[in-house]
Amino acid sequence: MPYFTKILLLIFCLALLVESRKHRRRRWTTHLDVQRASHIFKKNRDLTKARKGKTEQLLRVDEHDFTMRPAFGGPAIPVGVDVQVESLDSISEVDMDFTMTLYLRHYWKDERLSFPSTNNKSMTFDGRLVKKIWVPDVFFVHSKRSFIHDTTTDNIMLRVFPDGHVLYSMRVTVTAMCNMDFSHFPLDSQTCSLELESYAYTDEDLMLYWKNGNESLKTDEKISLSQFLIQKFHTTSRLAFYSSTGWYNRLYINFTLRRHIFFFLLQTYFPATLMVMLSWVSFWIDRRAVPARVSLGITTVLTMSTIITGVNASMPRVSYIKAVDIYLWVSFVFVFLSVLEYAAVNYLTTVQERKERKLRERFSCSCGIPHSKTMMLDGNYSESDANSLAGYTRNQMVPEEEKPEKMVVHLAMSNESNSSRKRGLKGHVGLRIIQNTHAIDKYSRLIFPGTYIFFNLIYWSVFS
């Protein structure tokens, strides 16, 4: 039994020795793997840390509090601004605004960003670094909509120089309000402005200024608009006061636009003028052609109403009179007066015929005189007119006090002067001569065109 126990203890010891060696070998292998992986990780981490540490060492972003402006507590930091206008996209009269795309650049000095450099070269970054440093909080006053372009990435550039000077540039599209005056529309000129201002910093902390005066504003020579001619771009600056916060520096981008008139000449002025001239045609139409003259007058009135409605539909509802309103409404009045003119002519003609009928009934006894004719002549007749009717001699005449507008003349037929062309006339023959043109039509042919031409001379001399 003791011998058997010794054998078991020996086998157990050998097994423990083998397991101990296996465990030691396994631990050694694991240690080598850990060292190798740690070496690789440490190497990669060192490379990233070295690159990051070099940038941080140059700009020292983490060593400063960039929530504070440069030289905090000291004088106001000057921030220069220049702008390059890329395009003037649209001008809306209805909304009274304009849309502009521009490159907005800021210049300032932040000594916290200075770095040593042997070649004095600047470093350029994209928009990711902008979130870590201080930048001016410039915004657009009276802006309705604005955004920074982000295709294919944010259109932001930051350039830092060794001495701490910074150039911050961005590409922005902004829609801003423009107070327009349409009293001379469409013969008007509009002056709009885009205003820049710091939102938080007053003039005691931040001083905005145009970097190169009027040269700070540059425009693309290809800028053009369909309805406007760009006359001038210029810059101004002034202080803006807010009762709750104080005084702020405000920069202005001013531009003057002159409206093209040719479009409105074709679409508004020429049609309105032609409608007025068309209404004058009724003065040469027979006054008894009622359907022709009435339909012509109504057509021109409705056409003028359509032109006025179309012009006002594309304009804001302003409370004052525009230049185009004056022209259109005066033209409408001329067209409307031509309709009233025919109403007056038709009424006077009816009254005149009624009087003539009464005169014929009153002097009906003259019809019994043999070889006589009854003629109706205008009151503006002459002796030669009465005697020029071949073969007729005056027999009797209505007294002067009994003829209001027309004169009833009884002419006796002379047998001696009765020519062959009158041989077919027998008995009592009534001949009535009535002029087709009323005196009002004669005067209207001169008064209406003359007055309209005079109006056009005054209108274009005042508004053009």
Protein Blocks (a to p, Z undefined) as FASTA:
>chain_A
ZZmmmmmmmmmmmmmmmmmmmmmmmmmmmmmmmmmmmmmmmmmmmmmmmmmmmmmmmnom
mlpcfkbcehihiacdddddddddfbdfbacfklopaddddddddddddfklgccdfklp
acdddfklmmmmccdddddehiabdcddfbfbdcddddddfkopacdddddddddddddd
fklpckbccddddddddfklcfkloccddfkljmlpccdfkbccfkbccfbdcddddddd
dfklopcddddddddddddfklmmmmmmmmmmmmmmmmmmmmmgcfklmmlmmmmmmmmm
mmmmmmmmmmmmmpccdfbdcfklmmmmmmmmmmmmmmmmmmmmmmmmmmmmmmmmmmmm
mmmmmmmpghiacddddfkbcfklmmmpghiacfbdcdfklpfkbccddddddfklmcfk
lmmpgcjdddddddfbdfklmmmmmmmmmmmmmmmmmmmmmmZZ
